[in-house]
Amino acid sequence: MWHIIGMIIIGLLAGAVARLLVPGKENMNWIGTIILGILGGYVGGTLSSLLFAPHKFDLRPPIEHSFLGAIVGAVILLLIYRQFAGHGGRTA
């Protein structure tokens, strides 16, 4: 139970920081921000496993990886989302 609560809290914080770091406005509610942060934790954790310990590759939950990795992963996902959603950082 505490693991799930921890994932939600870290997901919210990582998603919020990622949204602050990426310029532009996203119409995303707090649940979307939590999901962005949790998925960012998986992306950041996977990237850190591949870069720093390729012989120990695993897909652990984001709570067991660093907060910084979750932010990096969330920024990557947010940029990918914007590219495919047509935002692209351009104004009309």
LUMZA-471052 format. One record per residue: residue number from 0; residue in three letters; chain; z, y, x of N, C-alpha, C, O in turn. Coordinates in steps of 0.2 Angstrom, whole numbers. Last residue first. Example, Ala and Ser with C-alpha at 12.3 -4.5 7.8 and 13.67 -1.06 7.14 Angstrom:
<pts>
+------+------+-------+-------+-------+-------+-------+-------+-------+-------+-------+-------+-------+-------+-------+
| resi | resn | chain |    nz |    ny |    nx |   caz |   cay |   cax |    cz |    cy |    cx |    oz |    oy |    ox |
+------+------+-------+-------+-------+-------+-------+-------+-------+-------+-------+-------+-------+-------+-------+
|    1 |  SER |     A |    35 |   -11 |    64 |    36 |    -5 |    68 |    39 |     0 |    64 |    40 |     6 |    67 |
|    0 |  ALA |     A |    39 |   -28 |    66 |    39 |   -22 |    62 |    39 |   -16 |    66 |    42 |   -17 |    71 |
+------+------+-------+-------+-------+-------+-------+-------+-------+-------+-------+-------+-------+-------+-------+
</pts>
This chain:
<pts>
+------+------+-------+-------+-------+-------+-------+-------+-------+-------+-------+-------+-------+-------+-------+
| resi | resn | chain |    nz |    ny |    nx |   caz |   cay |   cax |    cz |    cy |    cx |    oz |    oy |    ox |
+------+------+-------+-------+-------+-------+-------+-------+-------+-------+-------+-------+-------+-------+-------+
|   91 |  ALA |     A |  -165 |   149 |     1 |  -172 |   150 |    -2 |  -172 |   158 |    -3 |  -177 |   160 |    -6 |
|   90 |  THR |     A |  -159 |   143 |    17 |  -158 |   146 |    10 |  -165 |   148 |     8 |  -170 |   150 |    11 |
|   89 |  ARG |     A |  -155 |   128 |    25 |  -160 |   133 |    24 |  -158 |   136 |    17 |  -156 |   133 |    12 |
|   88 |  GLY |     A |  -149 |   116 |    27 |  -146 |   122 |    30 |  -150 |   128 |    29 |  -149 |   134 |    31 |
|   87 |  GLY |     A |  -153 |   105 |    21 |  -156 |   106 |    27 |  -153 |   113 |    30 |  -156 |   115 |    35 |
|   86 |  HIS |     A |  -154 |   100 |     7 |  -151 |   106 |     9 |  -154 |   109 |    16 |  -156 |   114 |    16 |
|   85 |  GLY |     A |  -160 |    88 |     4 |  -164 |    93 |     4 |  -161 |   100 |     5 |  -164 |   105 |     5 |
|   84 |  ALA |     A |  -153 |    76 |     6 |  -152 |    79 |    -1 |  -156 |    86 |    -1 |  -156 |    89 |    -7 |
|   83 |  PHE |     A |  -156 |    73 |    19 |  -159 |    69 |    13 |  -158 |    72 |     6 |  -162 |    71 |     2 |
|   82 |  GLN |     A |  -148 |    82 |    26 |  -155 |    81 |    27 |  -159 |    78 |    21 |  -164 |    80 |    20 |
|   81 |  ARG |     A |  -135 |    81 |    20 |  -139 |    87 |    19 |  -146 |    86 |    21 |  -150 |    89 |    17 |
|   80 |  TYR |     A |  -132 |    68 |    25 |  -132 |    69 |    18 |  -136 |    75 |    17 |  -141 |    76 |    12 |
|   79 |  ILE |     A |  -132 |    70 |    39 |  -137 |    66 |    36 |  -138 |    67 |    29 |  -143 |    67 |    26 |
|   78 |  LEU |     A |  -121 |    79 |    39 |  -128 |    82 |    42 |  -133 |    77 |    39 |  -138 |    80 |    37 |
|   77 |  LEU |     A |  -111 |    70 |    35 |  -112 |    76 |    31 |  -119 |    79 |    33 |  -123 |    82 |    29 |
|   76 |  LEU |     A |  -111 |    61 |    45 |  -113 |    59 |    38 |  -115 |    65 |    34 |  -119 |    65 |    30 |
|   75 |  ILE |     A |  -107 |    69 |    56 |  -113 |    65 |    56 |  -115 |    63 |    49 |  -121 |    65 |    47 |
|   74 |  VAL |     A |   -94 |    72 |    51 |   -99 |    78 |    52 |  -106 |    74 |    53 |  -111 |    77 |    50 |
|   73 |  ALA |     A |   -88 |    60 |    51 |   -89 |    63 |    44 |   -94 |    69 |    45 |   -98 |    70 |    41 |
|   72 |  GLY |     A |   -87 |    56 |    64 |   -91 |    52 |    60 |   -93 |    56 |    53 |   -98 |    55 |    50 |
|   71 |  VAL |     A |   -79 |    67 |    69 |   -85 |    66 |    71 |   -90 |    62 |    67 |   -96 |    64 |    65 |
|   70 |  ILE |     A |   -67 |    63 |    61 |   -70 |    70 |    60 |   -78 |    69 |    63 |   -82 |    72 |    59 |
|   69 |  ALA |     A |   -64 |    51 |    66 |   -66 |    51 |    59 |   -69 |    58 |    58 |   -74 |    58 |    53 |
|   68 |  GLY |     A |   -62 |    54 |    80 |   -67 |    50 |    78 |   -69 |    50 |    71 |   -75 |    50 |    69 |
|   67 |  LEU |     A |   -50 |    61 |    78 |   -56 |    64 |    80 |   -62 |    60 |    79 |   -67 |    63 |    77 |
|   66 |  PHE |     A |   -41 |    51 |    74 |   -43 |    56 |    69 |   -49 |    60 |    71 |   -53 |    62 |    67 |
|   65 |  SER |     A |   -45 |    35 |    80 |   -43 |    41 |    81 |   -45 |    46 |    75 |   -50 |    45 |    72 |
|   64 |  HIS |     A |   -41 |    20 |    70 |   -45 |    24 |    75 |   -43 |    31 |    75 |   -38 |    33 |    71 |
|   63 |  GLU |     A |   -35 |    15 |    59 |   -33 |    12 |    66 |   -37 |    16 |    71 |   -36 |    14 |    77 |
|   62 |  ILE |     A |   -40 |    21 |    48 |   -33 |    23 |    50 |   -31 |    20 |    57 |   -27 |    23 |    60 |
|   61 |  PRO |     A |   -53 |    15 |    46 |   -52 |    21 |    50 |   -45 |    23 |    52 |   -44 |    27 |    56 |
|   60 |  PRO |     A |   -53 |    -3 |    49 |   -52 |     3 |    45 |   -51 |     9 |    49 |   -48 |     9 |    54 |
|   59 |  ARG |     A |   -64 |   -10 |    61 |   -58 |    -9 |    59 |   -58 |    -3 |    54 |   -62 |     1 |    54 |
|   58 |  LEU |     A |   -75 |   -19 |    66 |   -76 |   -14 |    61 |   -69 |   -13 |    58 |   -68 |   -15 |    52 |
|   57 |  ASP |     A |   -79 |   -20 |    84 |   -76 |   -23 |    78 |   -77 |   -17 |    72 |   -78 |   -11 |    74 |
|   56 |  PHE |     A |   -82 |   -25 |   100 |   -85 |   -22 |    94 |   -82 |   -25 |    88 |   -81 |   -31 |    87 |
|   55 |  LYS |     A |   -79 |   -27 |   114 |   -74 |   -28 |   109 |   -76 |   -25 |   102 |   -72 |   -22 |    99 |
|   54 |  HIS |     A |   -89 |   -23 |   122 |   -87 |   -30 |   122 |   -82 |   -32 |   117 |   -80 |   -38 |   116 |
|   53 |  PRO |     A |   -90 |   -10 |   121 |   -95 |   -14 |   118 |   -93 |   -21 |   118 |   -96 |   -25 |   113 |
|   52 |  ALA |     A |   -80 |     2 |   121 |   -78 |    -5 |   122 |   -83 |    -9 |   118 |   -82 |   -13 |   113 |
|   51 |  PHE |     A |   -87 |    14 |   120 |   -81 |    14 |   125 |   -79 |     7 |   126 |   -75 |     5 |   131 |
|   50 |  LEU |     A |   -98 |    14 |   111 |   -98 |    18 |   117 |   -93 |    16 |   122 |   -94 |    15 |   128 |
|   49 |  LEU |     A |   -94 |     5 |   100 |  -100 |     4 |   104 |  -100 |     7 |   111 |  -103 |     5 |   115 |
|   48 |  SER |     A |   -82 |    11 |    96 |   -82 |     4 |    99 |   -88 |     3 |   103 |   -88 |    -1 |   108 |
|   47 |  SER |     A |   -87 |    24 |    92 |   -82 |    23 |    98 |   -81 |    16 |   101 |   -81 |    15 |   107 |
|   46 |  LEU |     A |   -95 |    20 |    81 |   -98 |    23 |    87 |   -93 |    22 |    93 |   -95 |    21 |    99 |
|   45 |  THR |     A |   -85 |    15 |    73 |   -90 |    10 |    75 |   -93 |    13 |    82 |   -95 |    10 |    86 |
|   44 |  GLY |     A |   -77 |    26 |    71 |   -74 |    20 |    74 |   -79 |    15 |    77 |   -78 |    13 |    82 |
|   43 |  GLY |     A |   -86 |    34 |    64 |   -83 |    36 |    71 |   -80 |    30 |    74 |   -81 |    30 |    81 |
|   42 |  VAL |     A |   -88 |    26 |    53 |   -94 |    28 |    57 |   -91 |    30 |    64 |   -94 |    28 |    69 |
|   41 |  TYR |     A |   -75 |    26 |    47 |   -79 |    20 |    49 |   -85 |    21 |    54 |   -86 |    17 |    59 |
|   40 |  GLY |     A |   -73 |    39 |    46 |   -69 |    35 |    50 |   -72 |    29 |    52 |   -71 |    27 |    58 |
|   39 |  GLY |     A |   -83 |    42 |    36 |   -83 |    45 |    43 |   -79 |    42 |    48 |   -80 |    41 |    54 |
|   38 |  LEU |     A |   -77 |    36 |    25 |   -83 |    33 |    28 |   -85 |    36 |    35 |   -87 |    33 |    40 |
|   37 |  ILE |     A |   -66 |    45 |    24 |   -65 |    38 |    25 |   -71 |    35 |    28 |   -71 |    31 |    33 |
|   36 |  GLY |     A |   -73 |    58 |    22 |   -68 |    57 |    28 |   -67 |    49 |    29 |   -67 |    47 |    35 |
|   35 |  LEU |     A |   -80 |    55 |    10 |   -83 |    57 |    16 |   -79 |    56 |    22 |   -82 |    53 |    27 |
|   34 |  ILE |     A |   -69 |    53 |     2 |   -74 |    47 |     3 |   -78 |    49 |     9 |   -79 |    45 |    13 |
|   33 |  ILE |     A |   -63 |    65 |     1 |   -60 |    59 |     4 |   -64 |    54 |     6 |   -64 |    51 |    11 |
|   32 |  THR |     A |   -74 |    73 |    -4 |   -71 |    74 |     3 |   -67 |    69 |     6 |   -68 |    67 |    11 |
|   31 |  GLY |     A |   -75 |    67 |   -17 |   -80 |    67 |   -12 |   -78 |    68 |    -5 |   -81 |    65 |     0 |
|   30 |  ILE |     A |   -62 |    72 |   -21 |   -63 |    64 |   -21 |   -69 |    63 |   -16 |   -69 |    59 |   -12 |
|   29 |  TRP |     A |   -64 |    86 |   -21 |   -59 |    83 |   -17 |   -60 |    75 |   -16 |   -59 |    72 |   -11 |
|   28 |  ASN |     A |   -82 |    89 |   -23 |   -75 |    89 |   -25 |   -70 |    86 |   -20 |   -73 |    83 |   -15 |
|   27 |  MET |     A |   -95 |    99 |   -17 |   -91 |    92 |   -16 |   -84 |    93 |   -18 |   -81 |    98 |   -16 |
|   26 |  ASN |     A |  -106 |   107 |   -13 |  -103 |   107 |   -19 |  -100 |   100 |   -20 |  -103 |    95 |   -23 |
|   25 |  GLU |     A |  -105 |   116 |     2 |  -107 |   109 |    -1 |  -103 |   109 |    -8 |   -97 |   111 |    -8 |
|   24 |  LYS |     A |  -113 |   128 |    12 |  -108 |   127 |     7 |  -110 |   120 |     3 |  -116 |   119 |     2 |
|   23 |  GLY |     A |  -112 |   131 |    30 |  -115 |   130 |    23 |  -110 |   128 |    18 |  -105 |   126 |    20 |
|   22 |  PRO |     A |  -109 |   122 |    45 |  -110 |   128 |    41 |  -114 |   127 |    35 |  -117 |   122 |    34 |
|   21 |  VAL |     A |   -96 |   111 |    48 |  -103 |   111 |    47 |  -104 |   117 |    42 |  -102 |   118 |    37 |
|   20 |  LEU |     A |   -82 |   113 |    48 |   -86 |   113 |    55 |   -93 |   114 |    53 |   -97 |   117 |    57 |
|   19 |  LEU |     A |   -78 |   111 |    35 |   -77 |   117 |    39 |   -81 |   118 |    45 |   -83 |   124 |    46 |
|   18 |  ARG |     A |   -81 |    97 |    34 |   -84 |   102 |    29 |   -83 |   109 |    32 |   -88 |   114 |    31 |
|   17 |  ALA |     A |   -72 |    92 |    43 |   -79 |    91 |    44 |   -83 |    96 |    40 |   -88 |    99 |    42 |
|   16 |  VAL |     A |   -60 |    95 |    37 |   -61 |    98 |    43 |   -69 |    97 |    45 |   -72 |   102 |    47 |
|   15 |  ALA |     A |   -61 |    87 |    25 |   -60 |    94 |    25 |   -62 |    97 |    31 |   -65 |   103 |    31 |
|   14 |  GLY |     A |   -62 |    74 |    31 |   -68 |    76 |    27 |   -67 |    84 |    26 |   -72 |    87 |    27 |
|   13 |  ALA |     A |   -49 |    73 |    37 |   -55 |    73 |    41 |   -61 |    75 |    37 |   -65 |    79 |    40 |
|   12 |  LEU |     A |   -41 |    74 |    25 |   -40 |    79 |    31 |   -47 |    79 |    35 |   -49 |    84 |    37 |
|   11 |  LEU |     A |   -45 |    63 |    18 |   -45 |    70 |    15 |   -45 |    75 |    21 |   -49 |    80 |    20 |
|   10 |  GLY |     A |   -43 |    53 |    27 |   -50 |    54 |    24 |   -50 |    61 |    21 |   -55 |    64 |    23 |
|    9 |  ILE |     A |   -29 |    53 |    28 |   -33 |    55 |    34 |   -40 |    56 |    32 |   -44 |    60 |    35 |
|    8 |  ILE |     A |   -26 |    50 |    14 |   -24 |    56 |    17 |   -28 |    58 |    24 |   -30 |    64 |    24 |
|    7 |  ILE |     A |   -32 |    37 |    13 |   -34 |    43 |     8 |   -32 |    50 |    12 |   -36 |    54 |    11 |
|    6 |  MET |     A |   -26 |    30 |    23 |   -33 |    31 |    23 |   -35 |    37 |    19 |   -39 |    40 |    21 |
|    5 |  GLY |     A |   -12 |    30 |    18 |   -14 |    33 |    24 |   -22 |    35 |    25 |   -24 |    40 |    28 |
|    4 |  ILE |     A |   -14 |    23 |     6 |   -12 |    30 |     6 |   -13 |    33 |    12 |   -16 |    39 |    12 |
|    3 |  ILE |     A |   -17 |    10 |    12 |   -22 |    14 |     8 |   -20 |    21 |     7 |   -25 |    25 |     7 |
|    2 |  HIS |     A |    -5 |     8 |    19 |   -12 |     8 |    23 |   -17 |    12 |    18 |   -21 |    16 |    21 |
|    1 |  TRP |     A |     4 |     6 |    10 |     4 |    12 |    14 |    -2 |    13 |    18 |    -4 |    19 |    19 |
|    0 |  MET |     A |     0 |    -6 |     4 |     0 |     0 |     0 |     0 |     6 |     4 |    -4 |    11 |     3 |
+------+------+-------+-------+-------+-------+-------+-------+-------+-------+-------+-------+-------+-------+-------+
</pts>
